[in-house]
Amino acid sequence: MPTWLMLIQIATSIALIGVVLFQSRKAGQGGGIFGGGTFADHRGRKGKEVLLLKITTAIAVLFMFSSIMISIYR
């Protein structure tokens, strides 16, 4: 397995943890963890929350892509 691929995996996992920790948690919205969240939940978000949501999505996609690439190289 290439070293550069492992470094990308480690960097994206650390970045994903960091971005998730920066997101604000609102009381009573833990139901989204189990699939209770809908697209309508994103309407009330503003400014920083929207940016963090987009960054989280982008890093998560990169993390999944690097995970798939690691499994292919094995």
C-alpha positions as protocol buffer text, in pm:
chain_id: "A"
residue {
  index: 1
  type: MET
  ca { x: 0 y: 0 z: 0 }
}
residue {
  index: 2
  type: PRO
  ca { x: 145 y: 338 z: -96 }
}
residue {
  index: 3
  type: THR
  ca { x: 262 y: 561 z: 187 }
}
residue {
  index: 4
  type: TRP
  ca { x: 105 y: 870 z: 33 }
}
residue {
  index: 5
  type: LEU
  ca { x: -236 y: 705 z: 42 }
}
residue {
  index: 6
  type: MET
  ca { x: -200 y: 629 z: 413 }
}
residue {
  index: 7
  type: LEU
  ca { x: -95 y: 989 z: 479 }
}
residue {
  index: 8
  type: ILE
  ca { x: -404 y: 1117 z: 296 }
}
residue {
  index: 9
  type: GLN
  ca { x: -621 y: 882 z: 502 }
}
residue {
  index: 10
  type: ILE
  ca { x: -468 y: 1000 z: 831 }
}
residue {
  index: 11
  type: ALA
  ca { x: -489 y: 1368 z: 736 }
}
residue {
  index: 12
  type: THR
  ca { x: -852 y: 1345 z: 625 }
}
residue {
  index: 13
  type: SER
  ca { x: -953 y: 1157 z: 939 }
}
residue {
  index: 14
  type: ILE
  ca { x: -793 y: 1419 z: 1163 }
}
residue {
  index: 15
  type: ALA
  ca { x: -951 y: 1699 z: 958 }
}
residue {
  index: 16
  type: LEU
  ca { x: -1292 y: 1531 z: 973 }
}
residue {
  index: 17
  type: ILE
  ca { x: -1272 y: 1498 z: 1350 }
}
residue {
  index: 18
  type: GLY
  ca { x: -1171 y: 1863 z: 1381 }
}
residue {
  index: 19
  type: VAL
  ca { x: -1450 y: 1994 z: 1158 }
}
residue {
  index: 20
  type: VAL
  ca { x: -1714 y: 1788 z: 1338 }
}
residue {
  index: 21
  type: LEU
  ca { x: -1596 y: 1920 z: 1673 }
}
residue {
  index: 22
  type: PHE
  ca { x: -1632 y: 2279 z: 1550 }
}
residue {
  index: 23
  type: GLN
  ca { x: -1997 y: 2231 z: 1460 }
}
residue {
  index: 24
  type: SER
  ca { x: -2251 y: 2361 z: 1707 }
}
residue {
  index: 25
  type: ARG
  ca { x: -2482 y: 2113 z: 1873 }
}
residue {
  index: 26
  type: LYS
  ca { x: -2839 y: 2210 z: 1933 }
}
residue {
  index: 27
  type: ALA
  ca { x: -3038 y: 2041 z: 2209 }
}
residue {
  index: 28
  type: GLY
  ca { x: -3295 y: 1790 z: 2093 }
}
residue {
  index: 29
  type: GLN
  ca { x: -3145 y: 1731 z: 1750 }
}
residue {
  index: 30
  type: GLY
  ca { x: -2967 y: 1407 z: 1830 }
}
residue {
  index: 31
  type: GLY
  ca { x: -3229 y: 1217 z: 1631 }
}
residue {
  index: 32
  type: GLY
  ca { x: -3039 y: 1296 z: 1312 }
}
residue {
  index: 33
  type: ILE
  ca { x: -2775 y: 1046 z: 1417 }
}
residue {
  index: 34
  type: PHE
  ca { x: -3020 y: 762 z: 1362 }
}
residue {
  index: 35
  type: GLY
  ca { x: -3159 y: 888 z: 1032 }
}
residue {
  index: 36
  type: GLY
  ca { x: -3417 y: 1128 z: 1172 }
}
residue {
  index: 37
  type: GLY
  ca { x: -3269 y: 1432 z: 1001 }
}
residue {
  index: 38
  type: THR
  ca { x: -3423 y: 1559 z: 679 }
}
residue {
  index: 39
  type: PHE
  ca { x: -3328 y: 1815 z: 420 }
}
residue {
  index: 40
  type: ALA
  ca { x: -3570 y: 2056 z: 587 }
}
residue {
  index: 41
  type: ASP
  ca { x: -3338 y: 2063 z: 891 }
}
residue {
  index: 42
  type: HIS
  ca { x: -3081 y: 2258 z: 689 }
}
residue {
  index: 43
  type: ARG
  ca { x: -3309 y: 2554 z: 616 }
}
residue {
  index: 44
  type: GLY
  ca { x: -3242 y: 2725 z: 950 }
}
residue {
  index: 45
  type: ARG
  ca { x: -2865 y: 2715 z: 915 }
}
residue {
  index: 46
  type: LYS
  ca { x: -2676 y: 3036 z: 853 }
}
residue {
  index: 47
  type: GLY
  ca { x: -2325 y: 3152 z: 766 }
}
residue {
  index: 48
  type: LYS
  ca { x: -2067 y: 2948 z: 952 }
}
residue {
  index: 49
  type: GLU
  ca { x: -2295 y: 2646 z: 992 }
}
residue {
  index: 50
  type: VAL
  ca { x: -2351 y: 2617 z: 616 }
}
residue {
  index: 51
  type: LEU
  ca { x: -1978 y: 2649 z: 549 }
}
residue {
  index: 52
  type: LEU
  ca { x: -1894 y: 2383 z: 809 }
}
residue {
  index: 53
  type: LEU
  ca { x: -2158 y: 2153 z: 663 }
}
residue {
  index: 54
  type: LYS
  ca { x: -2007 y: 2185 z: 314 }
}
residue {
  index: 55
  type: ILE
  ca { x: -1653 y: 2136 z: 444 }
}
residue {
  index: 56
  type: THR
  ca { x: -1762 y: 1831 z: 644 }
}
residue {
  index: 57
  type: THR
  ca { x: -1929 y: 1682 z: 337 }
}
residue {
  index: 58
  type: ALA
  ca { x: -1623 y: 1742 z: 119 }
}
residue {
  index: 59
  type: ILE
  ca { x: -1382 y: 1591 z: 372 }
}
residue {
  index: 60
  type: ALA
  ca { x: -1613 y: 1292 z: 428 }
}
residue {
  index: 61
  type: VAL
  ca { x: -1624 y: 1224 z: 53 }
}
residue {
  index: 62
  type: LEU
  ca { x: -1244 y: 1247 z: 35 }
}
residue {
  index: 63
  type: PHE
  ca { x: -1218 y: 1010 z: 333 }
}
residue {
  index: 64
  type: MET
  ca { x: -1450 y: 756 z: 168 }
}
residue {
  index: 65
  type: PHE
  ca { x: -1261 y: 782 z: -161 }
}
residue {
  index: 66
  type: SER
  ca { x: -926 y: 723 z: 9 }
}
residue {
  index: 67
  type: SER
  ca { x: -1075 y: 427 z: 200 }
}
residue {
  index: 68
  type: ILE
  ca { x: -1191 y: 273 z: -127 }
}
residue {
  index: 69
  type: MET
  ca { x: -850 y: 332 z: -284 }
}
residue {
  index: 70
  type: ILE
  ca { x: -679 y: 163 z: 12 }
}
residue {
  index: 71
  type: SER
  ca { x: -906 y: -140 z: -19 }
}
residue {
  index: 72
  type: ILE
  ca { x: -832 y: -161 z: -394 }
}
residue {
  index: 73
  type: TYR
  ca { x: -455 y: -147 z: -340 }
}
residue {
  index: 74
  type: ARG
  ca { x: -463 y: -431 z: -84 }
}
